[in-house]
Amino acid sequence: MKRTISGLFMLFLVLVCSNNLFAQTITLRFVNNSTDCDTGLTCFDVEAHADQPNVELDELNVRFFIDDAQMTLDMLQNPDPLYSLEFGNDSQQGVAGSGASVFGFTGEFIYVKDNFKRVGANGLILGVGPANWTYLFEACFNIDPSVDLSTTTEFCPSIVWDQNEAGTSGFANGSDGVQALQLNPAGGTALPLDEDVIHYNWSYAAPGGSVGGPTMDDCYDPGCANGEVCGHLYLDTNGNGMQDAGEPDLANVDVVVTASDGTTQTVTSDANGDYCATVPSGTTSVDVDETDPDYPAGSTQTEGTDPTVVTVNPGMTEDAGIDGYYIPAEICGHLYLDTNGNGMQDAGEPDLANVDVVVTASDGSTQTVTSDANGDYCAEVPPGVATVDVDETDPDYPADSDQTEGTDPSPVTAVAGTTTDAGIDGYYIPAEICGHLYLDTNGNGTQDLGEPDLANVDVVVTASDGSTQTVTSDANGDYCAEV
């Protein structure tokens, strides 16, 4: 008797547990669509959600309807690695008129069915819960050729789960939906689950009814009417209007893209100086943001145009061009006349104007600049070591002068975006005073024939600046001094 009561009690526990298991509900949906514009293949993820934690899904009988005026089945594929799909592409064409009368379809319905089931009894299984949606497999369809993907920006296919519990192609509202089983924790036969579904772009016409139609709530842009615009940015260090070997790409520079519909987006050049933006087809404007901190401030554009207008064709990648930017370096110097020859420009010593200076850049190119009224000159050059050479053949160069300050020619390291000092060059034109010494033997104040010159006699010369020098008369009695 005790054994019988114990057995009845265990049976009661099993029934209670079974009732709890039946209370568990799994919900299915189609999400995350993607479209291949070349083939017209559009795919959705099929995901599951449970109302209780860790519902261990053992098997799922998949059944749904689609509108053949919109798409046909390609394949159910890519199941979770723990599961398999029995058929992959099993579908049946509905009877004439049923698509419109039952589903509100434009065309006839196509009935799709498959079995999603666990691979072997290896103990590995998906635990579906309420916290997140769980990926099961992928459903792929061929978009009907009547849908022009090159112009379509809103595609609204309907995918209707079969809610006939019997598992046939019948259709009824209010049944438990597709059939799902969960792993029996006690072993043995898998246990049924309650099922719920989320139709894609479709609903019943009324609660408890048996017909329905598209809701137009789940439309999406296949992305095929869009195109892509791409371009490239670089630093044209030598300013020759093309990207030579070693010239760097411009990374992290923002580019503002204005699409044909007036919308704007900002994309950023990558480490290779490349950028791309997906936009609707039509006339598109591409504008490099010159306020971006990574834009080469003070540069001159040597290749391309900015902004650039591009016609984007559906599904195509259009070239926005190559934009090269040159940041010139500047070298400047000063020329003056060092009248007292002391190696520095004192007050009152004049600047040297209109004197040509030949500048040879690091790339071997040359240019001639001319000193202004203040004796100053400047030249823009590519970064690198340049050579500055004052033209001594220039008519305004002080002929027979000595350079008392600076060096000529002089190398200068030009730095991009900055002005580098080529130095100050001072030139001294000496004056000369000369005299003659002789012995006036008859004392008449003139050197008569036969009266000897005075050689080797020192003469002390005091210049206008107070400096002194001593010169010596030569064998002819002559002496000279530069002052």
Legacy VTK file of the C-alpha trace (Angstrom):
# vtk DataFile Version 3.0
C-alpha trace
ASCII
DATASET POLYDATA
POINTS 483 float
0.000 0.000 0.000
2.818 2.376 0.860
4.485 1.594 -2.458
1.267 2.386 -4.324
0.955 5.776 -2.570
4.612 6.531 -3.281
4.115 5.626 -6.922
1.051 7.819 -7.191
2.962 10.680 -5.547
5.811 10.338 -8.090
3.273 10.295 -10.925
1.725 13.456 -9.486
5.182 15.149 -9.478
5.782 14.153 -13.074
2.413 15.575 -14.081
3.169 18.812 -12.254
6.593 19.077 -13.895
5.055 18.270 -17.269
2.488 21.008 -16.838
5.308 23.465 -16.021
7.145 22.403 -19.124
4.065 22.888 -21.321
3.798 26.427 -19.910
7.098 27.322 -21.501
6.687 29.297 -24.732
9.145 29.792 -27.586
8.701 32.659 -30.052
10.115 32.795 -33.594
10.839 35.736 -35.896
12.541 36.767 -39.165
15.125 39.593 -38.788
18.408 41.052 -40.084
17.704 40.983 -43.787
20.504 41.440 -46.313
20.334 41.582 -50.110
22.837 40.705 -52.825
22.208 43.329 -55.494
23.891 41.279 -58.218
21.842 38.086 -57.739
18.667 39.437 -56.127
19.123 37.021 -53.225
17.688 38.341 -49.952
18.284 36.518 -46.658
16.831 36.723 -43.154
17.989 35.323 -39.828
15.478 33.140 -38.039
15.740 33.689 -34.294
14.095 32.236 -31.199
13.144 33.701 -27.840
11.740 31.920 -24.776
9.700 33.184 -21.849
11.806 31.209 -19.355
15.579 30.795 -18.999
17.504 28.025 -20.713
14.763 26.324 -22.655
16.746 23.548 -24.367
15.507 23.367 -27.950
15.550 19.832 -29.340
13.627 20.127 -32.632
11.555 22.622 -34.571
9.078 21.948 -37.353
9.422 25.009 -39.629
6.427 26.023 -41.792
5.625 29.380 -43.395
4.135 31.068 -46.484
5.524 33.674 -48.894
4.055 35.650 -51.829
5.405 34.383 -55.178
4.867 37.855 -56.682
7.553 39.062 -54.297
9.992 36.163 -53.952
10.554 32.434 -54.164
12.458 30.117 -51.851
16.171 29.744 -52.498
17.367 27.834 -49.451
17.071 27.432 -45.693
20.701 27.228 -44.693
23.522 27.883 -42.243
21.901 26.350 -39.155
23.536 26.719 -35.775
26.457 24.207 -35.750
24.636 22.006 -33.210
21.659 21.544 -35.566
20.790 20.551 -39.125
18.019 21.325 -41.643
16.427 18.226 -43.135
15.401 19.552 -46.568
16.792 23.030 -47.187
14.584 23.961 -50.136
11.267 22.120 -49.810
8.417 24.317 -51.054
4.963 23.911 -52.655
2.962 26.256 -54.873
-0.469 27.193 -53.516
-3.718 26.748 -55.413
-4.892 29.536 -57.696
-6.540 32.408 -55.898
-5.558 31.306 -52.401
-2.745 33.833 -52.092
-5.112 36.754 -52.420
-8.141 35.302 -50.632
-6.375 34.016 -47.522
-3.204 36.085 -47.211
-3.972 39.240 -49.131
-0.994 38.476 -51.372
-0.549 39.965 -54.820
0.443 36.575 -56.194
-0.077 32.985 -55.035
1.378 31.656 -51.840
4.402 29.371 -51.670
4.387 26.972 -48.722
7.833 26.266 -47.212
8.573 23.541 -44.678
11.609 21.988 -43.024
12.807 20.299 -39.836
15.401 22.022 -37.681
16.781 19.384 -35.346
19.697 18.615 -33.115
22.668 16.762 -34.609
23.055 13.524 -32.634
22.722 12.949 -28.927
26.056 14.573 -28.099
24.773 16.497 -25.111
25.317 19.864 -26.815
22.182 21.964 -27.232
20.978 25.546 -27.549
19.553 27.089 -24.445
16.978 29.678 -25.502
15.941 32.264 -22.949
14.221 35.613 -22.403
17.339 37.770 -22.160
18.331 37.628 -25.839
17.140 36.360 -29.203
19.019 33.231 -30.313
20.047 32.607 -33.938
18.750 29.341 -35.391
19.279 29.392 -39.176
19.115 31.572 -42.287
16.205 31.763 -44.756
17.153 32.962 -48.248
14.797 33.951 -51.071
15.074 35.036 -54.693
13.467 38.451 -55.196
11.045 38.348 -58.129
12.488 39.911 -61.333
9.505 42.269 -61.460
11.022 44.109 -58.490
13.472 46.655 -59.941
16.255 46.672 -57.379
18.038 49.495 -59.158
15.247 51.867 -58.161
13.624 50.147 -55.175
14.319 51.749 -51.825
11.391 50.108 -50.000
10.753 46.376 -50.328
7.893 44.917 -48.268
7.810 41.099 -48.508
5.394 39.159 -46.321
6.464 35.986 -44.497
3.597 34.272 -42.685
4.178 31.481 -40.189
1.870 28.468 -40.601
-0.279 28.248 -37.493
-1.980 24.948 -38.236
-0.960 22.602 -35.422
-1.561 19.583 -37.649
1.577 20.333 -39.636
-0.121 20.470 -43.023
-0.435 23.436 -45.361
-3.729 24.362 -43.736
-4.104 27.729 -42.094
-5.858 28.705 -38.882
-5.609 31.542 -36.392
-5.280 30.816 -32.708
-3.559 27.437 -32.790
-0.172 26.932 -31.153
1.773 27.768 -34.305
4.811 25.876 -35.563
5.709 22.736 -33.642
8.668 22.857 -31.262
10.133 20.301 -28.875
12.484 20.747 -25.970
14.945 18.288 -24.492
13.435 16.111 -21.803
15.668 16.584 -18.744
14.564 13.151 -17.497
15.577 11.541 -20.780
13.374 9.824 -23.279
10.944 11.478 -25.657
11.348 15.228 -26.189
8.656 17.388 -24.650
6.407 19.760 -26.596
6.624 23.524 -26.164
4.011 26.175 -26.592
4.863 28.225 -29.689
4.349 31.815 -30.659
5.363 33.574 -33.874
6.007 37.058 -35.164
4.906 37.334 -38.768
7.009 39.492 -41.061
4.997 42.341 -42.598
1.700 40.575 -42.069
-1.138 40.212 -39.542
-4.624 38.762 -39.177
-7.448 41.007 -40.318
-9.167 40.573 -36.958
-8.513 38.694 -33.708
-9.660 35.116 -34.070
-10.082 35.480 -37.827
-8.785 33.183 -40.514
-7.524 35.676 -43.114
-5.139 38.627 -43.068
-2.891 40.793 -45.129
0.364 42.743 -45.324
0.844 45.488 -42.726
3.552 47.423 -44.599
5.309 47.791 -41.239
8.396 45.715 -42.082
9.625 47.349 -45.271
13.349 47.693 -45.877
15.743 49.232 -48.358
17.570 46.427 -50.192
20.448 48.879 -50.676
20.647 48.178 -54.391
19.398 51.586 -55.487
22.285 53.055 -53.570
25.730 53.537 -54.971
29.109 54.226 -53.470
31.442 57.173 -53.877
35.132 56.804 -53.006
38.206 59.018 -53.129
41.804 59.377 -51.990
43.780 62.071 -50.153
47.548 62.517 -50.011
50.266 65.032 -49.208
52.030 66.255 -52.344
55.334 67.095 -50.680
57.052 68.280 -53.852
53.996 70.060 -55.218
54.136 68.435 -58.677
50.438 67.501 -58.762
50.809 63.738 -58.508
51.540 61.236 -55.738
55.111 60.097 -56.120
56.728 57.194 -54.297
57.202 58.057 -50.637
54.651 60.863 -50.543
52.354 60.144 -47.575
48.630 59.426 -47.621
46.396 61.735 -45.592
44.666 59.722 -42.857
41.888 60.689 -40.421
40.633 63.608 -42.514
36.851 64.102 -42.528
35.003 64.264 -45.839
31.432 65.603 -45.924
29.250 63.810 -48.502
25.952 65.374 -49.559
23.663 62.906 -51.334
21.157 63.563 -54.100
18.327 63.649 -51.546
20.040 66.387 -49.552
21.150 64.195 -46.662
24.740 64.525 -45.473
27.175 62.141 -43.860
30.755 62.490 -42.733
33.273 59.775 -43.545
36.933 59.703 -42.572
39.942 58.766 -44.675
41.648 55.580 -43.511
45.346 54.874 -42.987
45.769 54.654 -46.773
44.104 58.029 -47.340
41.027 56.337 -48.820
37.382 57.042 -47.990
34.031 55.688 -49.207
30.386 56.556 -48.599
27.199 54.704 -49.533
24.618 57.103 -50.961
21.403 57.074 -53.006
21.923 57.271 -56.756
22.100 60.728 -58.289
24.210 63.853 -58.056
26.473 63.730 -55.006
28.819 66.386 -53.602
32.070 65.446 -51.865
33.778 68.121 -49.753
37.022 67.658 -47.813
36.672 69.309 -44.390
39.409 71.920 -44.232
38.620 72.580 -40.564
39.561 69.032 -39.591
42.625 68.997 -37.293
44.293 66.426 -39.554
43.789 68.501 -42.701
47.119 70.070 -43.827
46.538 73.678 -42.784
48.017 76.285 -45.101
48.248 73.804 -47.959
47.532 74.350 -51.629
45.559 71.749 -53.598
47.752 70.548 -56.461
45.630 67.627 -57.708
41.859 67.217 -57.913
39.077 69.649 -57.116
37.271 70.317 -53.872
34.362 70.143 -53.496
33.790 67.515 -56.189
30.429 66.679 -57.800
29.911 63.025 -58.780
26.993 61.255 -60.466
26.373 58.032 -58.540
24.701 55.182 -60.439
22.669 52.484 -58.635
24.813 49.662 -57.329
27.998 51.225 -58.693
31.129 52.637 -57.061
31.990 56.060 -58.439
35.389 57.747 -58.239
35.437 61.105 -56.462
39.024 61.557 -57.586
42.416 61.967 -56.013
43.080 65.106 -53.991
46.692 66.109 -53.410
47.749 68.874 -51.028
51.038 70.727 -51.037
52.361 72.466 -47.942
55.098 74.830 -49.160
58.070 75.759 -47.023
59.399 79.334 -47.133
62.939 80.571 -46.891
63.766 84.238 -46.447
66.946 86.292 -46.203
68.313 89.866 -46.107
71.019 91.785 -47.995
72.729 95.028 -46.956
75.777 97.161 -47.618
78.253 97.021 -44.744
79.793 100.438 -45.310
82.177 100.211 -42.370
83.003 96.544 -42.935
82.406 95.521 -39.336
80.293 92.464 -40.185
76.969 93.790 -38.934
74.347 96.221 -40.172
74.692 99.414 -38.182
72.244 102.271 -38.147
72.324 104.109 -41.442
73.928 101.315 -43.437
71.775 100.817 -46.536
69.780 97.702 -47.551
70.612 96.142 -50.908
67.520 96.300 -53.140
66.838 94.724 -56.556
69.525 92.066 -56.223
68.637 88.651 -57.672
68.944 85.548 -55.506
68.896 82.084 -57.140
67.165 79.448 -54.978
67.666 75.763 -55.776
65.047 73.546 -54.065
65.511 70.056 -52.663
63.958 68.568 -55.820
66.511 70.343 -58.040
64.142 73.006 -59.353
65.398 76.602 -59.370
63.767 80.000 -59.086
65.073 83.544 -58.964
63.698 86.012 -56.461
64.699 89.661 -56.034
65.387 91.582 -52.850
62.849 94.305 -52.131
63.399 97.911 -51.056
64.223 96.665 -47.558
66.815 94.216 -48.866
64.535 91.260 -48.037
63.687 88.280 -50.231
61.551 85.145 -49.778
60.938 81.970 -51.813
58.405 79.134 -51.455
60.050 75.741 -51.897
59.299 72.088 -51.197
60.473 70.882 -47.793
64.095 69.783 -47.698
67.560 71.245 -48.104
67.603 74.205 -50.488
70.563 76.315 -51.637
70.473 80.118 -51.701
72.964 81.903 -53.977
73.200 85.700 -54.370
73.719 86.522 -58.048
77.029 88.420 -58.180
76.464 89.221 -61.853
73.349 91.250 -61.080
73.878 94.931 -61.984
72.663 95.942 -58.519
75.119 93.663 -56.752
77.971 95.713 -55.176
80.829 94.884 -57.541
84.249 94.286 -56.003
82.699 94.040 -52.581
83.771 91.717 -49.799
81.201 89.651 -47.878
81.546 90.561 -44.236
78.457 88.764 -42.827
76.840 85.456 -43.822
77.912 82.885 -46.398
77.131 82.633 -50.071
75.943 80.271 -51.406
74.329 78.906 -48.237
72.341 75.665 -47.614
68.998 76.060 -45.848
66.776 73.282 -44.463
63.224 74.242 -45.424
60.464 72.924 -43.144
56.892 72.457 -44.422
54.485 75.109 -43.257
57.147 77.307 -41.695
59.464 80.143 -42.688
63.162 79.351 -42.365
65.829 82.048 -42.093
68.381 81.917 -44.909
70.542 84.403 -43.007
71.800 87.978 -43.397
74.413 88.772 -46.016
76.461 91.939 -45.632
78.759 93.364 -48.320
81.561 95.849 -47.806
82.908 98.069 -50.630
86.236 99.441 -49.420
87.573 102.981 -50.254
91.262 103.372 -51.103
93.669 106.174 -50.342
97.135 106.260 -51.892
100.198 108.516 -51.585
103.843 108.993 -52.614
107.022 109.834 -50.739
110.256 111.257 -52.181
113.424 113.151 -51.150
113.300 116.757 -52.361
117.110 117.277 -52.654
116.892 120.870 -53.938
113.994 121.779 -51.670
111.872 123.306 -54.428
108.673 121.356 -53.419
108.490 119.189 -56.519
110.144 115.937 -57.396
112.674 116.828 -60.043
114.355 114.393 -62.300
116.884 112.400 -60.367
115.384 113.072 -56.948
114.967 109.641 -55.257
111.704 107.984 -54.055
111.428 107.190 -50.353
110.977 103.449 -49.919
110.114 101.432 -46.786
108.667 104.347 -44.913
105.663 103.539 -42.653
102.497 105.559 -43.052
99.836 105.442 -40.280
96.304 105.749 -41.703
93.414 106.648 -39.370
90.001 105.860 -40.899
86.750 107.771 -40.457
85.591 105.260 -37.849
88.752 105.861 -35.758
90.463 102.653 -36.714
94.145 102.839 -37.682
96.423 100.847 -39.961
100.059 101.162 -40.971
101.183 100.776 -44.559
104.702 101.012 -45.981
105.881 102.814 -49.083
107.169 100.563 -51.801
110.369 100.896 -53.888
108.664 103.643 -55.894
107.778 105.518 -52.723
104.099 104.686 -53.208
101.631 103.391 -50.573
97.901 102.632 -50.513
95.356 101.781 -47.817
91.771 100.561 -47.997
89.517 102.441 -45.563
LINES 1 484
483 0 1 2 3 4 5 6 7 8 9 10 11 12 13 14 15 16 17 18 19 20 21 22 23 24 25 26 27 28 29 30 31 32 33 34 35 36 37 38 39 40 41 42 43 44 45 46 47 48 49 50 51 52 53 54 55 56 57 58 59 60 61 62 63 64 65 66 67 68 69 70 71 72 73 74 75 76 77 78 79 80 81 82 83 84 85 86 87 88 89 90 91 92 93 94 95 96 97 98 99 100 101 102 103 104 105 106 107 108 109 110 111 112 113 114 115 116 117 118 119 120 121 122 123 124 125 126 127 128 129 130 131 132 133 134 135 136 137 138 139 140 141 142 143 144 145 146 147 148 149 150 151 152 153 154 155 156 157 158 159 160 161 162 163 164 165 166 167 168 169 170 171 172 173 174 175 176 177 178 179 180 181 182 183 184 185 186 187 188 189 190 191 192 193 194 195 196 197 198 199 200 201 202 203 204 205 206 207 208 209 210 211 212 213 214 215 216 217 218 219 220 221 222 223 224 225 226 227 228 229 230 231 232 233 234 235 236 237 238 239 240 241 242 243 244 245 246 247 248 249 250 251 252 253 254 255 256 257 258 259 260 261 262 263 264 265 266 267 268 269 270 271 272 273 274 275 276 277 278 279 280 281 282 283 284 285 286 287 288 289 290 291 292 293 294 295 296 297 298 299 300 301 302 303 304 305 306 307 308 309 310 311 312 313 314 315 316 317 318 319 320 321 322 323 324 325 326 327 328 329 330 331 332 333 334 335 336 337 338 339 340 341 342 343 344 345 346 347 348 349 350 351 352 353 354 355 356 357 358 359 360 361 362 363 364 365 366 367 368 369 370 371 372 373 374 375 376 377 378 379 380 381 382 383 384 385 386 387 388 389 390 391 392 393 394 395 396 397 398 399 400 401 402 403 404 405 406 407 408 409 410 411 412 413 414 415 416 417 418 419 420 421 422 423 424 425 426 427 428 429 430 431 432 433 434 435 436 437 438 439 440 441 442 443 444 445 446 447 448 449 450 451 452 453 454 455 456 457 458 459 460 461 462 463 464 465 466 467 468 469 470 471 472 473 474 475 476 477 478 479 480 481 482
